[in-house]
Amino acid sequence: MFLEIVTPEAILFSSEVDSIFVPGSNGEFQMLNNHAPVVSVLKEGTVKIHLHSQEQIHKDDLKGALAFHPEDAKILTLAINSGTLEFNENKAIILAD
């Protein structure tokens, strides 16, 4: 699936990923490839991005807000205050604050 994370300041992330774990307003949930279409309000928490198994991202390529998970280099994390998620046809867009 393709993920794009956008903030008012910049596009933080734009790439193929294996899965996304987000803090939804009614609880945390995960999306995998071919997930049903969804629109959700996100609350304060951590977005976890499981990188595509073929993808190689280097620390220098990351914007300041994204970080590698301390226990797994194939997981990126992003702390958000709030946001909105739209997922449709294997493309996810997160508008984060």
Biopython code that builds the backbone (N, CA, C, O; Angstrom):
import numpy as np
from Bio.PDB.StructureBuilder import StructureBuilder

atoms = [
    (1, "MET", "N", (0.847, -1.166, 0.000)),
    (1, "MET", "CA", (0.000, 0.000, 0.000)),
    (1, "MET", "C", (0.893, 1.230, 0.000)),
    (1, "MET", "O", (2.055, 1.174, 0.403)),
    (2, "PHE", "N", (0.333, 2.335, -0.456)),
    (2, "PHE", "CA", (1.085, 3.583, -0.510)),
    (2, "PHE", "C", (0.618, 4.478, 0.627)),
    (2, "PHE", "O", (-0.583, 4.621, 0.859)),
    (3, "LEU", "N", (1.573, 5.084, 1.340)),
    (3, "LEU", "CA", (1.261, 5.966, 2.463)),
    (3, "LEU", "C", (1.876, 7.334, 2.230)),
    (3, "LEU", "O", (3.031, 7.466, 1.825)),
    (4, "GLU", "N", (1.059, 8.353, 2.503)),
    (4, "GLU", "CA", (1.556, 9.722, 2.487)),
    (4, "GLU", "C", (1.141, 10.379, 3.796)),
    (4, "GLU", "O", (-0.026, 10.327, 4.186)),
    (5, "ILE", "N", (2.113, 11.002, 4.474)),
    (5, "ILE", "CA", (1.831, 11.725, 5.715)),
    (5, "ILE", "C", (2.116, 13.194, 5.461)),
    (5, "ILE", "O", (3.222, 13.574, 5.076)),
    (6, "VAL", "N", (1.087, 14.017, 5.686)),
    (6, "VAL", "CA", (1.171, 15.446, 5.400)),
    (6, "VAL", "C", (0.882, 16.233, 6.678)),
    (6, "VAL", "O", (-0.049, 15.915, 7.419)),
    (7, "THR", "N", (1.698, 17.270, 6.928)),
    (7, "THR", "CA", (1.447, 18.204, 8.023)),
    (7, "THR", "C", (1.270, 19.585, 7.398)),
    (7, "THR", "O", (1.513, 19.753, 6.203)),
    (8, "PRO", "N", (0.856, 20.562, 8.175)),
    (8, "PRO", "CA", (0.746, 21.916, 7.609)),
    (8, "PRO", "C", (2.079, 22.448, 7.078)),
    (8, "PRO", "O", (2.095, 23.309, 6.199)),
    (9, "GLU", "N", (3.183, 21.947, 7.601)),
    (9, "GLU", "CA", (4.499, 22.436, 7.209)),
    (9, "GLU", "C", (5.098, 21.716, 6.006)),
    (9, "GLU", "O", (5.783, 22.340, 5.195)),
    (10, "ALA", "N", (4.849, 20.403, 5.876)),
    (10, "ALA", "CA", (5.551, 19.631, 4.840)),
    (10, "ALA", "C", (4.924, 18.258, 4.641)),
    (10, "ALA", "O", (4.092, 17.812, 5.431)),
    (11, "ILE", "N", (5.342, 17.607, 3.571)),
    (11, "ILE", "CA", (5.043, 16.186, 3.374)),
    (11, "ILE", "C", (6.144, 15.439, 4.111)),
    (11, "ILE", "O", (7.311, 15.513, 3.724)),
    (12, "LEU", "N", (5.783, 14.718, 5.172)),
    (12, "LEU", "CA", (6.780, 14.030, 5.989)),
    (12, "LEU", "C", (7.193, 12.692, 5.422)),
    (12, "LEU", "O", (8.339, 12.271, 5.582)),
    (13, "PHE", "N", (6.256, 12.010, 4.752)),
    (13, "PHE", "CA", (6.545, 10.654, 4.295)),
    (13, "PHE", "C", (5.708, 10.362, 3.071)),
    (13, "PHE", "O", (4.547, 10.764, 2.995)),
    (14, "SER", "N", (6.295, 9.658, 2.107)),
    (14, "SER", "CA", (5.586, 9.289, 0.897)),
    (14, "SER", "C", (6.276, 8.067, 0.300)),
    (14, "SER", "O", (7.309, 8.192, -0.357)),
    (15, "SER", "N", (5.699, 6.874, 0.530)),
    (15, "SER", "CA", (6.355, 5.648, 0.082)),
    (15, "SER", "C", (5.421, 4.444, 0.230)),
    (15, "SER", "O", (4.365, 4.526, 0.857)),
    (16, "GLU", "N", (5.838, 3.336, -0.362)),
    (16, "GLU", "CA", (5.153, 2.058, -0.179)),
    (16, "GLU", "C", (5.464, 1.529, 1.220)),
    (16, "GLU", "O", (6.593, 1.646, 1.695)),
    (17, "VAL", "N", (4.458, 0.947, 1.877)),
    (17, "VAL", "CA", (4.627, 0.355, 3.204)),
    (17, "VAL", "C", (3.874, -0.973, 3.266)),
    (17, "VAL", "O", (3.033, -1.269, 2.417)),
    (18, "ASP", "N", (4.195, -1.764, 4.292)),
    (18, "ASP", "CA", (3.497, -3.043, 4.485)),
    (18, "ASP", "C", (2.237, -2.889, 5.331)),
    (18, "ASP", "O", (1.216, -3.521, 5.058)),
    (19, "SER", "N", (2.316, -2.043, 6.363)),
    (19, "SER", "CA", (1.142, -1.822, 7.214)),
    (19, "SER", "C", (1.311, -0.513, 7.982)),
    (19, "SER", "O", (2.398, 0.059, 8.066)),
    (20, "ILE", "N", (0.176, -0.065, 8.540)),
    (20, "ILE", "CA", (0.142, 1.173, 9.310)),
    (20, "ILE", "C", (-0.650, 0.907, 10.589)),
    (20, "ILE", "O", (-1.697, 0.259, 10.552)),
    (21, "PHE", "N", (-0.159, 1.397, 11.698)),
    (21, "PHE", "CA", (-0.837, 1.282, 12.988)),
    (21, "PHE", "C", (-1.103, 2.702, 13.466)),
    (21, "PHE", "O", (-0.165, 3.482, 13.631)),
    (22, "VAL", "N", (-2.371, 3.050, 13.692)),
    (22, "VAL", "CA", (-2.732, 4.435, 14.019)),
    (22, "VAL", "C", (-3.589, 4.519, 15.284)),
    (22, "VAL", "O", (-4.297, 3.573, 15.631)),
    (23, "PRO", "N", (-3.515, 5.683, 15.979)),
    (23, "PRO", "CA", (-4.348, 5.896, 17.168)),
    (23, "PRO", "C", (-5.702, 6.522, 16.789)),
    (23, "PRO", "O", (-5.850, 7.744, 16.803)),
    (24, "GLY", "N", (-6.659, 5.695, 16.461)),
    (24, "GLY", "CA", (-7.981, 6.178, 16.081)),
    (24, "GLY", "C", (-8.731, 6.756, 17.269)),
    (24, "GLY", "O", (-8.401, 6.465, 18.418)),
    (25, "SER", "N", (-9.739, 7.575, 16.994)),
    (25, "SER", "CA", (-10.504, 8.210, 18.080)),
    (25, "SER", "C", (-11.257, 7.185, 18.922)),
    (25, "SER", "O", (-11.543, 7.439, 20.092)),
    (26, "ASN", "N", (-11.581, 6.025, 18.338)),
    (26, "ASN", "CA", (-12.267, 4.963, 19.083)),
    (26, "ASN", "C", (-11.343, 3.810, 19.439)),
    (26, "ASN", "O", (-11.806, 2.721, 19.779)),
    (27, "GLY", "N", (-10.039, 4.045, 19.364)),
    (27, "GLY", "CA", (-9.062, 3.003, 19.691)),
    (27, "GLY", "C", (-8.052, 2.825, 18.575)),
    (27, "GLY", "O", (-8.271, 3.253, 17.442)),
    (28, "GLU", "N", (-6.955, 2.193, 18.910)),
    (28, "GLU", "CA", (-5.892, 1.971, 17.935)),
    (28, "GLU", "C", (-6.286, 0.854, 16.967)),
    (28, "GLU", "O", (-6.964, -0.103, 17.341)),
    (29, "PHE", "N", (-5.842, 0.999, 15.712)),
    (29, "PHE", "CA", (-6.108, -0.057, 14.737)),
    (29, "PHE", "C", (-5.006, -0.102, 13.694)),
    (29, "PHE", "O", (-4.246, 0.850, 13.514)),
    (30, "GLN", "N", (-4.945, -1.236, 13.013)),
    (30, "GLN", "CA", (-3.922, -1.475, 12.003)),
    (30, "GLN", "C", (-4.577, -1.675, 10.650)),
    (30, "GLN", "O", (-5.671, -2.232, 10.550)),
    (31, "MET", "N", (-3.897, -1.215, 9.609)),
    (31, "MET", "CA", (-4.377, -1.428, 8.244)),
    (31, "MET", "C", (-3.302, -2.148, 7.447)),
    (31, "MET", "O", (-2.124, -1.796, 7.493)),
    (32, "LEU", "N", (-3.736, -3.156, 6.723)),
    (32, "LEU", "CA", (-2.862, -3.910, 5.834)),
    (32, "LEU", "C", (-3.299, -3.647, 4.399)),
    (32, "LEU", "O", (-4.304, -2.980, 4.156)),
    (33, "ASN", "N", (-2.542, -4.173, 3.466)),
    (33, "ASN", "CA", (-2.892, -4.061, 2.057)),
    (33, "ASN", "C", (-4.314, -4.577, 1.821)),
    (33, "ASN", "O", (-4.726, -5.556, 2.443)),
    (34, "ASN", "N", (-5.048, -3.941, 0.945)),
    (34, "ASN", "CA", (-6.423, -4.307, 0.581)),
    (34, "ASN", "C", (-7.432, -4.135, 1.716)),
    (34, "ASN", "O", (-8.482, -4.778, 1.713)),
    (35, "HIS", "N", (-7.123, -3.280, 2.677)),
    (35, "HIS", "CA", (-8.066, -2.963, 3.758)),
    (35, "HIS", "C", (-9.291, -2.279, 3.151)),
    (35, "HIS", "O", (-9.194, -1.611, 2.122)),
    (36, "ALA", "N", (-10.416, -2.450, 3.786)),
    (36, "ALA", "CA", (-11.639, -1.767, 3.340)),
    (36, "ALA", "C", (-11.454, -0.254, 3.432)),
    (36, "ALA", "O", (-10.715, 0.223, 4.292)),
    (37, "PRO", "N", (-12.110, 0.502, 2.564)),
    (37, "PRO", "CA", (-12.004, 1.964, 2.640)),
    (37, "PRO", "C", (-12.440, 2.472, 4.013)),
    (37, "PRO", "O", (-13.389, 1.960, 4.607)),
    (38, "VAL", "N", (-11.733, 3.485, 4.502)),
    (38, "VAL", "CA", (-12.039, 4.027, 5.822)),
    (38, "VAL", "C", (-11.614, 5.492, 5.886)),
    (38, "VAL", "O", (-10.633, 5.906, 5.267)),
    (39, "VAL", "N", (-12.384, 6.260, 6.654)),
    (39, "VAL", "CA", (-12.008, 7.626, 7.024)),
    (39, "VAL", "C", (-12.119, 7.661, 8.542)),
    (39, "VAL", "O", (-13.134, 7.251, 9.104)),
    (40, "SER", "N", (-11.067, 8.155, 9.210)),
    (40, "SER", "CA", (-11.064, 8.141, 10.667)),
    (40, "SER", "C", (-10.395, 9.394, 11.214)),
    (40, "SER", "O", (-9.452, 9.927, 10.629)),
    (41, "VAL", "N", (-10.908, 9.845, 12.347)),
    (41, "VAL", "CA", (-10.263, 10.916, 13.094)),
    (41, "VAL", "C", (-9.214, 10.258, 13.978)),
    (41, "VAL", "O", (-9.476, 9.232, 14.606)),
    (42, "LEU", "N", (-8.018, 10.857, 14.024)),
    (42, "LEU", "CA", (-6.943, 10.320, 14.846)),
    (42, "LEU", "C", (-6.764, 11.181, 16.088)),
    (42, "LEU", "O", (-6.918, 12.402, 16.042)),
    (43, "LYS", "N", (-6.436, 10.528, 17.195)),
    (43, "LYS", "CA", (-6.196, 11.244, 18.448)),
    (43, "LYS", "C", (-4.695, 11.259, 18.729)),
    (43, "LYS", "O", (-3.901, 10.707, 17.967)),
    (44, "GLU", "N", (-4.329, 11.889, 19.817)),
    (44, "GLU", "CA", (-2.923, 11.951, 20.208)),
    (44, "GLU", "C", (-2.370, 10.551, 20.419)),
    (44, "GLU", "O", (-2.999, 9.716, 21.069)),
    (45, "GLY", "N", (-1.207, 10.304, 19.874)),
    (45, "GLY", "CA", (-0.586, 8.997, 20.010)),
    (45, "GLY", "C", (0.544, 8.823, 19.013)),
    (45, "GLY", "O", (1.113, 9.797, 18.520)),
    (46, "THR", "N", (0.858, 7.576, 18.724)),
    (46, "THR", "CA", (1.977, 7.256, 17.837)),
    (46, "THR", "C", (1.497, 6.489, 16.627)),
    (46, "THR", "O", (0.789, 5.489, 16.749)),
    (47, "VAL", "N", (1.889, 6.966, 15.453)),
    (47, "VAL", "CA", (1.657, 6.250, 14.204)),
    (47, "VAL", "C", (2.876, 5.359, 13.988)),
    (47, "VAL", "O", (4.011, 5.835, 14.038)),
    (48, "LYS", "N", (2.645, 4.063, 13.747)),
    (48, "LYS", "CA", (3.746, 3.139, 13.463)),
    (48, "LYS", "C", (3.635, 2.696, 12.014)),
    (48, "LYS", "O", (2.580, 2.249, 11.562)),
    (49, "ILE", "N", (4.734, 2.827, 11.300)),
    (49, "ILE", "CA", (4.771, 2.504, 9.875)),
    (49, "ILE", "C", (5.699, 1.316, 9.677)),
    (49, "ILE", "O", (6.900, 1.414, 9.930)),
    (50, "HIS", "N", (5.145, 0.194, 9.226)),
    (50, "HIS", "CA", (5.964, -0.973, 8.921)),
    (50, "HIS", "C", (6.407, -0.845, 7.471)),
    (50, "HIS", "O", (5.603, -0.963, 6.546)),
    (51, "LEU", "N", (7.699, -0.604, 7.293)),
    (51, "LEU", "CA", (8.238, -0.348, 5.965)),
    (51, "LEU", "C", (8.117, -1.558, 5.061)),
    (51, "LEU", "O", (8.142, -2.705, 5.508)),
    (52, "HIS", "N", (7.987, -1.271, 3.789)),
    (52, "HIS", "CA", (7.943, -2.317, 2.781)),
    (52, "HIS", "C", (9.221, -3.140, 2.882)),
    (52, "HIS", "O", (10.308, -2.580, 3.021)),
    (53, "SER", "N", (9.103, -4.449, 2.814)),
    (53, "SER", "CA", (10.250, -5.333, 3.029)),
    (53, "SER", "C", (11.414, -5.040, 2.085)),
    (53, "SER", "O", (12.564, -5.313, 2.428)),
    (54, "GLN", "N", (11.137, -4.490, 0.901)),
    (54, "GLN", "CA", (12.190, -4.168, -0.054)),
    (54, "GLN", "C", (12.750, -2.765, 0.168)),
    (54, "GLN", "O", (13.810, -2.427, -0.359)),
    (55, "GLU", "N", (12.055, -1.968, 0.931)),
    (55, "GLU", "CA", (12.386, -0.546, 1.077)),
    (55, "GLU", "C", (13.609, -0.347, 1.962)),
    (55, "GLU", "O", (13.735, -0.976, 3.013)),
    (56, "GLN", "N", (14.495, 0.518, 1.535)),
    (56, "GLN", "CA", (15.657, 0.899, 2.326)),
    (56, "GLN", "C", (15.583, 2.403, 2.576)),
    (56, "GLN", "O", (15.763, 3.195, 1.651)),
    (57, "ILE", "N", (15.324, 2.793, 3.802)),
    (57, "ILE", "CA", (15.274, 4.206, 4.159)),
    (57, "ILE", "C", (16.395, 4.470, 5.149)),
    (57, "ILE", "O", (16.565, 3.735, 6.122)),
    (58, "HIS", "N", (17.148, 5.509, 4.897)),
    (58, "HIS", "CA", (18.260, 5.867, 5.757)),
    (58, "HIS", "C", (17.849, 7.012, 6.673)),
    (58, "HIS", "O", (16.981, 7.814, 6.331)),
    (59, "LYS", "N", (18.476, 7.079, 7.829)),
    (59, "LYS", "CA", (18.135, 8.103, 8.814)),
    (59, "LYS", "C", (18.214, 9.507, 8.218)),
    (59, "LYS", "O", (17.411, 10.371, 8.570)),
    (60, "ASP", "N", (19.166, 9.742, 7.325)),
    (60, "ASP", "CA", (19.316, 11.067, 6.716)),
    (60, "ASP", "C", (18.129, 11.441, 5.833)),
    (60, "ASP", "O", (17.894, 12.624, 5.588)),
    (61, "ASP", "N", (17.369, 10.437, 5.346)),
    (61, "ASP", "CA", (16.228, 10.688, 4.477)),
    (61, "ASP", "C", (14.979, 11.111, 5.256)),
    (61, "ASP", "O", (14.028, 11.622, 4.666)),
    (62, "LEU", "N", (14.976, 10.905, 6.559)),
    (62, "LEU", "CA", (13.786, 11.163, 7.372)),
    (62, "LEU", "C", (13.680, 12.631, 7.749)),
    (62, "LEU", "O", (14.681, 13.304, 7.998)),
    (63, "LYS", "N", (12.458, 13.105, 7.784)),
    (63, "LYS", "CA", (12.205, 14.437, 8.327)),
    (63, "LYS", "C", (12.357, 14.323, 9.840)),
    (63, "LYS", "O", (12.301, 13.217, 10.378)),
    (64, "GLY", "N", (12.546, 15.426, 10.530)),
    (64, "GLY", "CA", (12.828, 15.412, 11.961)),
    (64, "GLY", "C", (11.806, 14.709, 12.833)),
    (64, "GLY", "O", (12.171, 14.163, 13.873)),
    (65, "ALA", "N", (10.540, 14.703, 12.447)),
    (65, "ALA", "CA", (9.493, 14.136, 13.289)),
    (65, "ALA", "C", (9.460, 12.605, 13.262)),
    (65, "ALA", "O", (9.007, 11.983, 14.223)),
    (66, "LEU", "N", (9.930, 11.997, 12.179)),
    (66, "LEU", "CA", (9.926, 10.541, 12.050)),
    (66, "LEU", "C", (11.185, 9.948, 12.667)),
    (66, "LEU", "O", (12.266, 10.531, 12.585)),
    (67, "ALA", "N", (11.032, 8.783, 13.286)),
    (67, "ALA", "CA", (12.183, 8.119, 13.902)),
    (67, "ALA", "C", (12.058, 6.613, 13.719)),
    (67, "ALA", "O", (10.952, 6.082, 13.618)),
    (68, "PHE", "N", (13.184, 5.936, 13.677)),
    (68, "PHE", "CA", (13.165, 4.482, 13.650)),
    (68, "PHE", "C", (12.790, 3.961, 15.027)),
    (68, "PHE", "O", (13.207, 4.520, 16.041)),
    (69, "HIS", "N", (12.006, 2.894, 15.067)),
    (69, "HIS", "CA", (11.647, 2.233, 16.322)),
    (69, "HIS", "C", (12.933, 1.681, 16.930)),
    (69, "HIS", "O", (13.744, 1.102, 16.207)),
    (70, "PRO", "N", (13.143, 1.843, 18.241)),
    (70, "PRO", "CA", (14.410, 1.397, 18.845)),
    (70, "PRO", "C", (14.665, -0.110, 18.751)),
    (70, "PRO", "O", (15.816, -0.544, 18.803)),
    (71, "GLU", "N", (13.604, -0.911, 18.614)),
    (71, "GLU", "CA", (13.777, -2.362, 18.590)),
    (71, "GLU", "C", (13.695, -2.976, 17.199)),
    (71, "GLU", "O", (14.005, -4.155, 17.029)),
    (72, "ASP", "N", (13.276, -2.184, 16.185)),
    (72, "ASP", "CA", (13.114, -2.738, 14.841)),
    (72, "ASP", "C", (13.341, -1.648, 13.799)),
    (72, "ASP", "O", (12.572, -0.689, 13.728)),
    (73, "ALA", "N", (14.381, -1.787, 12.999)),
    (73, "ALA", "CA", (14.737, -0.768, 12.007)),
    (73, "ALA", "C", (13.772, -0.726, 10.825)),
    (73, "ALA", "O", (13.888, 0.164, 9.982)),
    (74, "LYS", "N", (12.831, -1.654, 10.739)),
    (74, "LYS", "CA", (11.843, -1.628, 9.665)),
    (74, "LYS", "C", (10.547, -0.952, 10.093)),
    (74, "LYS", "O", (9.563, -0.963, 9.354)),
    (75, "ILE", "N", (10.548, -0.363, 11.289)),
    (75, "ILE", "CA", (9.372, 0.352, 11.784)),
    (75, "ILE", "C", (9.754, 1.806, 12.044)),
    (75, "ILE", "O", (10.715, 2.094, 12.757)),
    (76, "LEU", "N", (8.981, 2.717, 11.450)),
    (76, "LEU", "CA", (9.127, 4.144, 11.718)),
    (76, "LEU", "C", (8.011, 4.571, 12.653)),
    (76, "LEU", "O", (6.912, 4.018, 12.602)),
    (77, "THR", "N", (8.281, 5.543, 13.502)),
    (77, "THR", "CA", (7.254, 6.060, 14.396)),
    (77, "THR", "C", (7.115, 7.567, 14.212)),
    (77, "THR", "O", (8.069, 8.265, 13.869)),
    (78, "LEU", "N", (5.908, 8.040, 14.449)),
    (78, "LEU", "CA", (5.607, 9.461, 14.360)),
    (78, "LEU", "C", (4.617, 9.806, 15.466)),
    (78, "LEU", "O", (3.515, 9.258, 15.500)),
    (79, "ALA", "N", (4.992, 10.700, 16.365)),
    (79, "ALA", "CA", (4.079, 11.155, 17.408)),
    (79, "ALA", "C", (3.200, 12.253, 16.824)),
    (79, "ALA", "O", (3.698, 13.194, 16.207)),
    (80, "ILE", "N", (1.878, 12.128, 17.023)),
    (80, "ILE", "CA", (0.938, 13.135, 16.530)),
    (80, "ILE", "C", (0.063, 13.630, 17.676)),
    (80, "ILE", "O", (-0.139, 12.932, 18.669)),
    (81, "ASN", "N", (-0.447, 14.841, 17.521)),
    (81, "ASN", "CA", (-1.402, 15.388, 18.491)),
    (81, "ASN", "C", (-2.832, 15.069, 18.078)),
    (81, "ASN", "O", (-3.698, 14.824, 18.917)),
    (82, "SER", "N", (-3.063, 15.078, 16.764)),
    (82, "SER", "CA", (-4.373, 14.753, 16.207)),
    (82, "SER", "C", (-4.205, 14.623, 14.704)),
    (82, "SER", "O", (-3.124, 14.866, 14.167)),
    (83, "GLY", "N", (-5.275, 14.241, 14.032)),
    (83, "GLY", "CA", (-5.185, 14.128, 12.583)),
    (83, "GLY", "C", (-6.396, 13.456, 11.984)),
    (83, "GLY", "O", (-7.386, 13.177, 12.659)),
    (84, "THR", "N", (-6.284, 13.203, 10.690)),
    (84, "THR", "CA", (-7.329, 12.530, 9.929)),
    (84, "THR", "C", (-6.664, 11.522, 9.009)),
    (84, "THR", "O", (-5.598, 11.783, 8.452)),
    (85, "LEU", "N", (-7.296, 10.379, 8.854)),
    (85, "LEU", "CA", (-6.795, 9.325, 7.982)),
    (85, "LEU", "C", (-7.844, 9.003, 6.939)),
    (85, "LEU", "O", (-9.025, 8.865, 7.256)),
    (86, "GLU", "N", (-7.411, 8.884, 5.690)),
    (86, "GLU", "CA", (-8.286, 8.378, 4.636)),
    (86, "GLU", "C", (-7.560, 7.232, 3.953)),
    (86, "GLU", "O", (-6.405, 7.371, 3.551)),
    (87, "PHE", "N", (-8.241, 6.093, 3.822)),
    (87, "PHE", "CA", (-7.672, 4.933, 3.145)),
    (87, "PHE", "C", (-8.657, 4.470, 2.082)),
    (87, "PHE", "O", (-9.825, 4.207, 2.370)),
    (88, "ASN", "N", (-8.165, 4.375, 0.842)),
    (88, "ASN", "CA", (-9.009, 3.923, -0.258)),
    (88, "ASN", "C", (-8.110, 3.409, -1.375)),
    (88, "ASN", "O", (-7.107, 4.040, -1.710)),
    (89, "GLU", "N", (-8.464, 2.272, -1.947)),
    (89, "GLU", "CA", (-7.734, 1.668, -3.063)),
    (89, "GLU", "C", (-6.237, 1.562, -2.802)),
    (89, "GLU", "O", (-5.418, 1.931, -3.643)),
    (90, "ASN", "N", (-5.895, 1.051, -1.618)),
    (90, "ASN", "CA", (-4.498, 0.814, -1.205)),
    (90, "ASN", "C", (-3.655, 2.076, -1.144)),
    (90, "ASN", "O", (-2.438, 2.022, -1.322)),
    (91, "LYS", "N", (-4.288, 3.201, -0.897)),
    (91, "LYS", "CA", (-3.561, 4.444, -0.660)),
    (91, "LYS", "C", (-4.083, 5.076, 0.612)),
    (91, "LYS", "O", (-5.284, 5.305, 0.760)),
    (92, "ALA", "N", (-3.162, 5.359, 1.536)),
    (92, "ALA", "CA", (-3.524, 5.995, 2.796)),
    (92, "ALA", "C", (-2.917, 7.392, 2.840)),
    (92, "ALA", "O", (-1.754, 7.596, 2.492)),
    (93, "ILE", "N", (-3.725, 8.337, 3.271)),
    (93, "ILE", "CA", (-3.259, 9.702, 3.459)),
    (93, "ILE", "C", (-3.557, 10.087, 4.903)),
    (93, "ILE", "O", (-4.702, 10.033, 5.351)),
    (94, "ILE", "N", (-2.514, 10.475, 5.620)),
    (94, "ILE", "CA", (-2.675, 10.945, 6.991)),
    (94, "ILE", "C", (-2.385, 12.434, 7.013)),
    (94, "ILE", "O", (-1.288, 12.868, 6.661)),
    (95, "LEU", "N", (-3.374, 13.213, 7.430)),
    (95, "LEU", "CA", (-3.196, 14.653, 7.653)),
    (95, "LEU", "C", (-2.955, 14.788, 9.152)),
    (95, "LEU", "O", (-3.880, 14.631, 9.949)),
    (96, "ALA", "N", (-1.718, 15.078, 9.535)),
    (96, "ALA", "CA", (-1.346, 15.058, 10.944)),
    (96, "ALA", "C", (-1.034, 16.436, 11.478)),
    (96, "ALA", "O", (-0.592, 17.327, 10.752)),
    (97, "ASP", "N", (-1.274, 16.584, 12.759)),
    (97, "ASP", "CA", (-0.965, 17.812, 13.474)),
    (97, "ASP", "C", (0.071, 17.532, 14.536)),
    (97, "ASP", "O", (0.475, 18.443, 15.259)),
]
sb = StructureBuilder()
sb.init_structure("model")
sb.init_model(0)
sb.init_chain("A")
sb.init_seg("    ")
for serial, (resi, resn, name, xyz) in enumerate(atoms, 1):
    if name == "N":
        sb.init_residue(resn, " ", resi, " ")
    sb.init_atom(name, np.array(xyz, "f"), 0.0, 1.0, " ", f" {name:<3s}", serial, name[0])
structure = sb.get_structure()
